[in-house]
Amino acid sequence: MSGRRRHLHRRKSWSFGNGSIAIRVGSRRSHRHFHEVQVCSPGDAARFARLVEDQVRAFPKDPLIISVNGYQPWLEDVLKSCLRGSWTDISGLDREVQFAGSMQFPQRASSKGRFVPWTFIIDQMNVPQVYYWSVDLEPPTSDDFGLPDISNFRFRMGVWQLGRGACVLDPDVSVSIIFTQHHPVCEHVVTELLYGYLYKDHDLSQPREDEEGICWLFLKLYWLLSDWQNIITQTVARLDEAEKNSHGRELPVKTRARMMHNEVDRIYEMKEYLSFHTRSFQKLQKLKPNVPENEQGDPLWSDIEDTIDDLQHIDTTIDGLKERFNNLLDLEFNIQNAVQADNSQFLSTVATLFLPVSFLASLFGMTTVKLPAIWYLYVALPVLVISAAFTAGFSFGVKQIQRLLYPAHFRRVPLYPRSFTMLGEELPGSADLPGKSVSRGRRKSLRPAGMERDRGQGRDYGLRKTTFRPH
């Protein structure tokens, strides 16, 4: 044992803070649809238990919806005063929501017992401005290239849900605990939107199996907090801005390229969250065979299918936007290379124009050449005129020779009207259908252009072959 070293894993130090935790229990009696209690220690467990008992006694059929906006090590002592559950798993779920960054697919917390809670941790996605405008706060600041941090797009939450058997006071009451972070946006969503949104749904009090309950809650929270269409709208707006900057050449090339690189990186980050949402709904969709047959016709399952289709369409749209950004980025480099090529061509033209004159100057400057200086002027002027004419006419002459040797307009593929479907027809005139029988409805569409029928006399004048030649 002395020769073997043990690997010591350093545990992350958690900062729990010294503030209290707000626990809200849903209720139809309150105009805000919930009652709130502030807990500061395990001694407040009795207050929380009385609040839950009042709610269960007043509305015995309503499921309990409890929201918790923070984490403390003693929180499990408060919750287990009237709720059953695997408190180690619940405490770990809350801690991960508050301090970690990973997500968790909807899944059973364990495989033991008849009533096993379902859990998930998800980062809802929306434009940061939408989150902050809803609370009348200024949107978060962006970096030098105008992009907010990816954490500002997320609304992080975790859910512990048990359809039956969780409440000590009434085992038939289902319990859902929603963990959120202590943040102004989260507080606004929980206190102003969440409970009213859930209690407005008539399906809240509908008795459901555990699998169906987690599907309903996941879908409702997704509809409330995630809006990928807003993200696409923002991305399209930034693409239009990048195209205007590229067309107007208002910013340096390096700045424009860096901005578009950041946009592409952000799209890759967004696709990870989009993929998680899609896979989560696909996992929930697989739970449909586990519910009773009389509940498989619930509109909930069709809503999940529609949401999966929408997410797949959004994924295709985001891929298209990413491709457009990459094309625009390639265009920037191509334009830059074209500008450098034009500059090189200009310098080459200047060099070609003055190269013969420079050669004559070096020739007459040699000490062995005994010629009068005026002769340099007599020779340099004609050479300069010839160089200017050659420089001006060289590119034009090359283009004319290429047109003579490679006549592009003679190589175009001619298009014939009979090869295409005309307006009001079902098939092109050149279509060759198998069989000899042709329906009366399609006979007109298959008639050649030269066939004319005298409708007044009711007879055909025969076929007249028409040759189409390109103009």
N, C-alpha and C positions, 0 to 999 in steps of 0.2 A: 504493500500500500504506500510505502514511503517513496517508491520510485514512480508512482503515478500521480499526476496532478489533477486536481478536480477543477473543472471549469466553473468559475463563479459568474453567474448571470446577475448583472446589475439591474435592480428593479427601478422602474421609473418613479420618480417622486411626484405624488399627486398634490396639487394645491386645492384644498377643499373650500377655503375661505371661511370667514367667521359669520356670514350672514345666515338668515333663516331661509327656509324653503317654503314656497307657496304650493299647497296641495289644493286642487280644486276638484270638487265632486259634482257631477252633472245633476241637475234638478229641474223639473218643469215648473216648480213653484216660483222660482226666481225669474225676474224679467231678463236677467243675463244668462239664464239657463244653467247656472252653477252656483254653488256655495263654496266659499274659500276659507281655509284655515292656515295660519302661519305656524309652522313647527320649528322650534329652536333646539329641542333636545328630545330624548326618548320619553321624557315625562309628559309630552304633549300627545302621546298615543291615545289617551282617553278622549281627548277632544275630537280627534280624527274618528275614532270609533263611534262616538255619539252622532257625528255628522252622517256617517254611512248608515247607521241604524235608523235615523230619521228619514233618510231617503228611501231605504228599502221598505220601511213601514208605510210611507205615503204612496209609493208607486211600486208595488211588489213585482210587477211584470216588466218594469223598465230595466235594461241592462245598466250596470254601473260603468260610467266613463270617468276615469280619474286621470288628471294631468299633474305631472311633477316637473318643476322647472329647475332642478339642480340635483346635487349629490352630496350626501354626507354618510360617513360610515355607519351612523346610528339610524339611518333612514329605514332599514329593514325592520327594526324594532317597532317603528311606528306603523308600518304597513301591515305587519303580521298580527296586529292586535285584532283585526276583524277579517283578514284575508288569509287564505291558504296558498301555499306555493313553495317552489324551490327557491328559497331566498338567496342562496349563493348565486344562482343563475340570474335572478332579477337584479341583484346588486351589481354583478358583473356587466349586465346589459346597460344599466344606468351609467356606470362608470365609463363604459366604452363610448356611449353617446356624448358624454361631456368632454372627454379628454382624448379620445382616439380619432382616427380618420377613416377607418375601414367601414365597409358596409356588410350587411348580412341578409342573405336571402330568406324569405318566409320559410320557416321550418319548425319542427317540433323541438321543444327544449330538451327532451329526453325520450326514452322509449319505455319508461317505467310507469306503471299505474294506468288506470282507466282513463282518467281525465288528465291529459298532458297539455300544458300551455304551448301556444304558438308564439314565436318571437320573430321580429325582423328589425333591422336598422337600415334606414334609407335616407339618402340625401335628395330631397325634392329640389327641382331645378326651375329657376325662373330668372328673368332679367333683374339684376340688383336694384335698378331704379324702381321697378314695380314693388318690390318688397319695402323699400324705404319711402316711396311716395305714399304707400298705404298708411304709414305711421306719421306722416307729415314731417319727415326727417330728410335732410340733404343726402343725396346718394353718396356712396363711398367714393373716395378719391381714386383716380386712375394713375397708372404709371406714366412715364414720359411719352409713351406711344398710344395713350388713350384707352388702354384695356384695364378694367378692374381685376382684382385678384380673383382666382377661381373660387375661393372660399365665400365670396360675396354672392355667388350665384346659388349657393346651397342653403337649404333649410333642413337642418339635420334633426331627425327624430327617431326614437325607438319605441317599439310597441311590445307589450307583454299581454297576451290575450288568452283567456280561458272561457269557453262557452258556458260550462256548468261545473259546479263543484268547487268554485274558488271562494265564494262568500260564506263566511262562518254563520251569518245570520240566516241566510236562505240559500240552500245549495242549488236551487233552480235559477238563480240570478247569475247571469254571465258578467264577467268583469274584464274591462280593458284598461290597462294603464299605459298612458302616453307620456314618454319622457322627452323633454325639450331642454334646450340650453337657456341659461339666464341671459337673455339678450332682448333689447327693446322690440325688435321685430317679432321674436318668438312670443313675447308677452302680449303684443297686440293681436297676433293671430289666435292665441289661446283664449284671451279674455273677450275679444270682440267678434271673432269669426268662427272658431272651431265648434263650440257647443251649439250655437244657433244654427250652424250649417248641418250638424248631425241630427239635431232634434227636429229640424224641419222635414227631414226625410221620414215618410210614413213607414218605411221598412225597418226603422230602428227597433221597434218593439216586436217585430216578427220573430218567432222562435226559430233558431237556426242551429244546425250542427256546428261543431267546432271548426271544421274545414270551411264551411260556408261563411261562418262569422269572420274568419280572418280574411277571406276573399273580399267580403263586403267592406270591411274597415280599410283594407289596403287600397281598394278602388276609390273609396270616398276621400281619403286623405290625398291620394294622387290627384284627383280632380280639383281639390281645393287649393293645393299648393304648387303643383307643377304645371307649367304651360310652355311646352316646347315651341309652340307657334310664336310666342313672344321672342324667344331666342332666335328663331329663324328670321323674324322681322328685323331684329337688331343686326344680325349678321348680313342680311341683304343691304341694310342701310350703310353699313361699314364697307361693303363691297362697292356700292355706288360711290362712296367717298373715295375709295382707293382708285376707282376708274377715273374719276374727275382729276385727282392728283396726278395720275399717270398721263392723262391727256393734256392737262395744263402745264405739266412740268414745273409745278410751283415749289416742290420740295426737292432736295438733292436725291440722287439715285440711291445712295446708301440708306437714307432715312426711309424712303418709300419701300425699299426692299426689306428693311428690318421690320417695318410695320406689317407688311404682308406675311412675313415669316411668323410673327407673333400671332396673327390671325389664324394661320394654318395650325400652329401649335395649340391654340385655344380650341379649334374645331376637333383636333384629336382628343383633347381632354374631355370635351363635351360628349364625344361618341362613346367614351368609357361609361359615363353615367347613363347615356341613352341605352347602351347595351345592357346595363344592369337592370333598368326598368323593363326592358323587353323580356329579358330572361326571367325576371320575377313574375311577370304576368303569365308567361308560359308555364312556369312551375305551378302557379295557382290554377291554371286551366286544367292541369293534370289531376286536380283534386275532385273534379266533377264526378267521375265514376264512384267516388267514395261516399257521396251523399245519397240519401234515399231517392228512389226513382220519382216519387211525387214532387221532389224539390229540384230535380234536374231541369225542369222547364222554367225555372225562375229567370226573369230578365237579367239577373246578375251575370249569368254565364254568357249571354249574348253581348252584354256590355264589355265584358273582358275580351271577347273575341274582337269586337270593334276597336277596342283600345290597342290590341296587338297589331291590327291592320294599320291603325293610325301611326303607331310607333315605327313600323316598318317603312311606311311612306315618308315619315320624317327623316328616317335614316338615309333613305335614297336622296331626299332633298339636300341634306347636309353633305352627302358625298358630292352632289353636283356643285354646291357652293365651294367646297374644298377644291374641286377641279378647276373652277373658275378663278379662284385665287392663285392656284399654281400656274394656270395659263397666263394670268396677268403678270405674275412674277417672271415667267419665261419671256413674256413680251418686253418687260423692262430691260432684261439683259440683252435681248435681241436688238432693241432700239439703241441701247448703249453701244453694242458692237457695230451697228449700222452707222452711228455717229462717228465712231472711231474710224471706220472704213472710209467714210466720206472725208474726214480730215486727212487720212493717209492719202486718199486719191488727190485731194487738193495739193498736198505737199509734193506728191509725185508729178502732178501737172506743172507746178512751179519749177521743179527740178528739171523736167524735160524741156521746159521753155528756155531756161537759162543755161543748161548744160553746154550746148555748142558755143555760146558766147564765152563762157568761162574757159572752155578748152582753147578758144582762139586767144584769150587773154594770156593764158599760160604759155601758149606757143610763141606769141610775139614778145613775151617777157624773157625768153631764153636769151642768154648772152651771145650765143653762137649765131642767132638770126640777126642779120644786118639789113633791116628793112625800115623804110620811113614810117613814122608813127601814124601818118594819115592813112596808110594802107589798112591799118586795123579797122578804121572807121568804114572804109570802102568794103571790107569783107564782112564785118560784124553786122552791119545794117541788113544786107540781104539774108544772111543766115538767121538773124532774129525774125525777120518776116516769114521765112520758110518754116522756122520752128513754131511760130504762132499759128500759121495755117495748118501745120501738121497736128499740133495739139488740139486745135478746135475741131478738125475734121476727122480725127482718128476714131473717136467713139461713134460718131454718126456713120462713118463708113463701115465699121464693124457691124452695126445694127442692120444696115442695108444688105450686107453680104449674108448675114444670118437669115434675113427674111427671104432672100433668093434661094439659099440652100435648104432652108427648113421652113417651107410655107405652112404655118400653123393653121391658117384658115381653111386650107384644102384638106386638112386631116380631121376636121370636126365630124362627129357622127351625125348624119342627117336624121331628123325625127319626122315620122310620118303620122298623120292624124289617125289612120286606120289602126294603128298599134295602141291607141289609148282609148279609154272609156269616155265618151262624150257626155255632156250634161243631160240628165234624164234617162240615160241608158244603164243597163245592169252589167253588160259585158262589152268588151271592145269588139269591133267589127271583125277582127282577125282571129277571134277565139274559135277553136276547133273543138266542139263538144263531142264526146263519144256517143255512138248510136246515131240513128237516122231520124228519130222522132224528136221534134222540137216543139216545146209548148207554145201555145198561141200568145202567151204573154211575153215570151222572149223572142218571138219570131221577128218582131219589129226591130229589136236591138241587134239581131244578127244579120239584118238586111244590109247588103253593100251600099256604099254611098251612091253608086250609079243607078240603082233601081228606083224608078219613079212609078208611082201608082196614081192613076187618074181616079180620084175618089168619086167624081161625078158620074163617070161612065162605068166604074166598077171593074176595070180590067188593067192588066199590067202591060207596059210597053217593052218589057224585057230588060236585059242587063246591058249596061254600058260600062266598059272597063275604063277606069280613070287612073292615069299614071300621075303620081305625086312626085314632083321634082323639087329639090331644094332651090330656093332663090339665090 
